[in-house]
Amino acid sequence: MPKFLEDKLKREYPNNPAAVYGTLNNLGYMRGNKETQAGKAAQAKHGRDMSHASVHPGRNLGAKYIHPKKSR
């Protein structure tokens, strides 16, 4: 199961594990207590996407918030 999504859902539904794991099951990231291929792919994609965010901290801010020479 995608750990990032599980943590996000646990923060959103703090005392309701049925909502957390039910959502992951409905999305197809889990089947029962087992992770599916879709869940593994979502976790891998999240890891790839977030690895670039640490290298370019202003990447998601847009060009108007970053100095022109640093907005490659």
N, C-alpha and C positions, 0 to 999 in steps of 0.2 A: 504494500500500500504506500502511496506517496506520503512520506513523513511530513512534508511541508503542508500538505492539505489536511492531514489528520490534526496537526497542531493548530492550524487555522480554525478548523471546525470545533476543536475542543475549547478554544478561546471564545468562539461564538455561542456554543452551547455547553457551558461549564459543567452542569450536573446532569447531562443527558447523553450517556454513551450510545443509546439506541439511535439518536438523531445523527451522531457522528458516523457510526459504522453503517447505519441504514443508508445514509447519503453516499458513502463510499461504495456500498453494494449497488445502489441504484445507478451510480455513474459507471459501473462496470470495472472499477479499480480493485474490487475484492469480490470473492465469492465465498460467503461464510467467513471463516477466519484465514483464508488463503489469499495471497496476492495474485492477481491475474497478470497476463502479459501487458495489458493496457496500463495497469498500475505501475509496472516496472518502467514502461516507456514514458509515462508522465513524470516519474521521479527522475529519470535520466535527462529528459528535456528540461526540467526545472534546474537541474544541476548545470547543464550547459548554458542555459540562459543567465543564471545567476553568477557564473564564474566571470562573465564579462562585465557585470555590473560593478564588481569590486575593482576592476582595472580602470574603468571609466565612471567615476562616481556621479558625474552630472549627466550621464547618458540619457536619462529619462526626463530631464528638466526642460529640454528644448533649447534652441539656439539663443533665444533672447536673454537667458539667465547665465550663459557661459561666455567668457571672454572669446572674441572672434578667433584668436590664434589657437585656442585650446579646444575648439568645437569640431574636431575632425570627424 
